């Protein structure tokens, strides 16, 4: 995590994955970090005076998120994802609906990409167990593995016995069960990176608190 202290040129190269002073300077400016440097390479040193958005910088340098990410959306999603175990275990369709209810539209594709990035950084893990459910539009109904398998058996029965195409067979499944059968691996926080997750959650809280304070000042 980039902190407000002095770094060597090599340390900055490692943290920001850069090879030149110009690249480091440009990244720090894009990340809204106030800094100054002294000396010349290889004895160049950087003093980080202020990190204006620690959450954004943490997500880029520690988790590996693309700097072009919508960090307001990521922060909002991550707050619910890591602080609400119920939300973490929801199917993606329901997660998307929940985000929409808070006026933060985040698509299922984006949610899946967020989760993939956290998984690749070992912040979360997917075990061998699954949630089973039926989904149609915004409606999600949890079910058992047995009923899930029966729905797929019915789908293949329609295709093989009646010669229905895939779309027609699935429409009949939806009519019978109220949605298309789906499963999703159960997500858990990775025990080996809990300290990193705790730091991320702290930064999310600080960022939200800062935003609320600024809004209160605007209303005064």
VMD Tcl script that draws the C-alpha trace (Angstrom):
set ca {
  {0.00 0.00 0.00}
  {1.32 3.42 -0.97}
  {1.72 5.45 2.24}
  {2.64 9.02 3.05}
  {6.38 8.55 3.52}
  {9.66 8.45 1.60}
  {10.38 5.77 -1.02}
  {13.39 4.89 -3.09}
  {13.14 4.88 -6.87}
  {13.27 1.07 -6.93}
  {10.48 0.81 -4.37}
  {8.28 3.07 -6.48}
  {9.09 1.03 -9.58}
  {7.90 -2.10 -7.76}
  {4.75 -0.58 -6.27}
  {3.60 1.10 -9.48}
  {5.03 -1.50 -11.88}
  {6.97 1.21 -13.71}
  {10.50 1.48 -15.11}
  {11.06 5.21 -15.49}
  {10.62 8.44 -13.55}
  {8.27 9.76 -16.20}
  {6.00 6.73 -15.87}
  {5.98 6.96 -12.07}
  {5.21 10.68 -12.13}
  {2.35 10.22 -14.60}
  {0.77 7.42 -12.57}
  {0.98 9.35 -9.30}
  {-0.69 12.35 -10.94}
  {-3.47 10.17 -12.40}
  {-4.01 8.59 -8.98}
  {-4.35 12.08 -7.45}
  {-1.30 11.63 -5.21}
  {0.62 14.71 -4.05}
  {4.38 14.07 -4.06}
  {7.82 15.47 -4.76}
  {11.06 13.79 -5.80}
  {14.70 14.60 -5.20}
  {17.99 13.40 -6.66}
  {18.67 11.46 -9.81}
  {18.39 7.80 -10.73}
  {19.44 5.40 -9.27}
  {19.47 7.46 -6.03}
  {16.21 9.21 -6.81}
  {13.79 9.38 -3.86}
  {10.07 10.10 -3.70}
  {8.22 11.67 -0.81}
  {4.49 10.94 -0.81}
  {2.87 13.96 0.82}
  {-0.80 13.02 0.48}
  {-2.82 10.16 -0.98}
  {-6.17 11.80 -1.73}
  {-7.99 8.56 -2.57}
  {-6.39 5.69 -0.61}
  {-9.15 3.25 -1.62}
  {-8.48 3.79 -5.34}
  {-4.70 3.53 -4.94}
  {-5.04 0.37 -2.82}
  {-7.30 -1.28 -5.41}
  {-4.83 -0.50 -8.19}
  {-1.54 -1.30 -6.46}
  {-2.63 -4.12 -4.12}
  {-5.57 -5.82 -5.83}
  {-4.66 -5.15 -9.45}
  {-7.74 -3.27 -10.66}
  {-7.47 -1.34 -13.91}
  {-6.93 2.41 -13.25}
  {-9.87 3.09 -15.61}
  {-12.26 1.27 -13.26}
  {-15.31 3.19 -12.00}
  {-14.10 3.30 -8.39}
  {-17.34 4.78 -7.05}
  {-19.16 1.69 -8.29}
  {-16.39 -0.62 -7.11}
  {-16.41 0.94 -3.64}
  {-20.19 0.62 -3.35}
  {-20.15 -2.99 -4.50}
  {-17.14 -3.91 -2.33}
  {-18.75 -2.42 0.78}
  {-21.73 -4.77 0.47}
  {-19.65 -7.67 -0.83}
  {-17.18 -7.77 2.07}
  {-19.34 -6.41 4.89}
  {-22.57 -8.32 4.22}
  {-22.11 -12.10 4.09}
  {-25.69 -12.44 2.86}
  {-24.94 -10.23 -0.12}
  {-21.73 -12.13 -0.89}
  {-23.71 -15.37 -1.16}
  {-26.43 -13.99 -3.45}
  {-26.72 -15.08 -7.09}
  {-25.34 -12.43 -9.47}
  {-28.85 -11.57 -10.68}
  {-29.90 -10.65 -7.16}
  {-26.67 -8.73 -6.55}
  {-27.39 -6.66 -9.64}
  {-30.94 -5.96 -8.46}
  {-29.66 -4.90 -5.04}
  {-27.21 -2.44 -6.60}
  {-30.00 -0.96 -8.71}
  {-32.10 -0.41 -5.58}
  {-29.30 1.82 -4.26}
  {-29.14 3.88 -7.48}
  {-25.83 2.30 -8.45}
  {-26.45 0.29 -11.59}
  {-23.76 -2.35 -11.81}
  {-24.34 -5.06 -14.39}
  {-23.92 -8.77 -13.74}
  {-20.97 -8.77 -16.13}
  {-19.25 -6.02 -14.13}
  {-20.03 -7.79 -10.86}
  {-18.52 -10.99 -12.24}
  {-15.40 -9.06 -13.31}
  {-15.06 -7.50 -9.84}
  {-15.33 -10.91 -8.21}
  {-12.87 -12.41 -10.69}
  {-10.31 -9.74 -9.82}
  {-10.74 -10.35 -6.08}
  {-10.42 -14.10 -6.66}
  {-7.24 -13.68 -8.72}
  {-5.81 -11.57 -5.88}
  {-6.76 -14.38 -3.45}
  {-9.12 -12.16 -1.46}
  {-11.93 -14.66 -1.98}
  {-12.17 -18.35 -2.81}
  {-14.83 -20.53 -4.38}
  {-15.27 -23.91 -2.77}
  {-16.79 -27.06 -4.23}
  {-20.31 -26.28 -2.99}
  {-22.98 -24.42 -4.95}
  {-26.18 -22.44 -4.57}
  {-28.96 -23.64 -6.90}
  {-31.69 -21.34 -8.15}
  {-34.13 -20.45 -10.91}
  {-33.76 -17.06 -12.59}
  {-36.07 -15.20 -14.94}
  {-35.64 -11.47 -15.59}
  {-35.23 -9.94 -12.10}
  {-36.87 -12.82 -10.28}
  {-34.67 -15.31 -8.45}
  {-35.93 -18.35 -6.54}
  {-33.55 -20.51 -4.54}
  {-33.98 -24.26 -4.90}
  {-32.39 -27.59 -4.01}
  {-29.84 -29.50 -6.06}
  {-32.43 -32.22 -6.63}
  {-34.98 -29.81 -8.12}
  {-32.24 -28.15 -10.17}
  {-31.33 -31.53 -11.65}
  {-35.00 -32.36 -12.32}
  {-35.34 -29.11 -14.28}
  {-32.38 -30.02 -16.48}
  {-33.71 -33.55 -16.89}
  {-37.02 -32.04 -18.10}
  {-35.12 -29.79 -20.52}
  {-33.28 -32.72 -22.14}
  {-36.48 -34.79 -22.16}
  {-38.21 -32.10 -24.23}
  {-35.28 -31.91 -26.65}
  {-34.75 -35.63 -27.05}
  {-38.33 -36.94 -26.90}
  {-40.18 -34.11 -28.64}
  {-37.41 -32.67 -30.77}
  {-37.78 -29.14 -29.39}
  {-34.97 -26.70 -30.04}
  {-32.95 -25.41 -27.11}
  {-34.87 -22.15 -26.79}
  {-38.27 -23.80 -26.91}
  {-37.27 -26.42 -24.36}
  {-35.91 -23.77 -21.99}
  {-39.08 -21.66 -22.31}
  {-41.08 -24.69 -21.18}
  {-38.69 -25.18 -18.25}
  {-39.20 -21.54 -17.28}
  {-42.99 -21.94 -17.46}
  {-42.87 -25.02 -15.22}
  {-40.26 -23.91 -12.66}
  {-40.52 -20.13 -12.82}
  {-37.06 -19.57 -14.25}
  {-34.01 -21.04 -15.93}
  {-32.03 -23.47 -13.71}
  {-28.67 -22.07 -12.63}
  {-25.98 -22.71 -10.05}
  {-23.32 -20.50 -8.51}
  {-20.29 -21.48 -6.41}
  {-20.39 -20.38 -2.79}
  {-17.92 -17.53 -2.22}
  {-15.90 -17.15 0.97}
  {-13.23 -14.76 2.20}
  {-9.77 -16.26 1.89}
  {-8.36 -16.91 5.38}
  {-4.80 -16.26 4.17}
  {-5.52 -12.67 3.08}
  {-7.91 -11.55 5.82}
  {-5.55 -8.75 6.89}
  {-5.63 -7.37 3.34}
  {-9.42 -7.63 3.27}
  {-9.64 -5.87 6.64}
  {-7.44 -3.06 5.30}
  {-9.62 -2.77 2.20}
  {-12.78 -2.59 4.32}
  {-11.21 0.10 6.51}
  {-10.36 2.19 3.45}
  {-13.89 1.75 2.11}
  {-15.30 2.98 5.43}
  {-12.95 5.97 5.50}
  {-13.90 6.86 1.92}
  {-17.64 6.68 2.61}
  {-17.25 8.72 5.82}
  {-15.25 11.36 3.95}
  {-17.95 11.60 1.28}
  {-20.70 11.95 3.89}
  {-18.79 14.73 5.69}
  {-18.33 16.60 2.41}
  {-22.06 16.31 1.63}
  {-22.94 17.64 5.07}
  {-20.68 20.63 4.50}
  {-22.38 21.33 1.16}
  {-25.78 21.39 2.89}
  {-24.69 23.83 5.58}
}
mol new
graphics top color blue
foreach p $ca { graphics top sphere $p radius 0.5 }
foreach p [lrange $ca 0 end-1] q [lrange $ca 1 end] { graphics top cylinder $p $q radius 0.2 }
display resetview
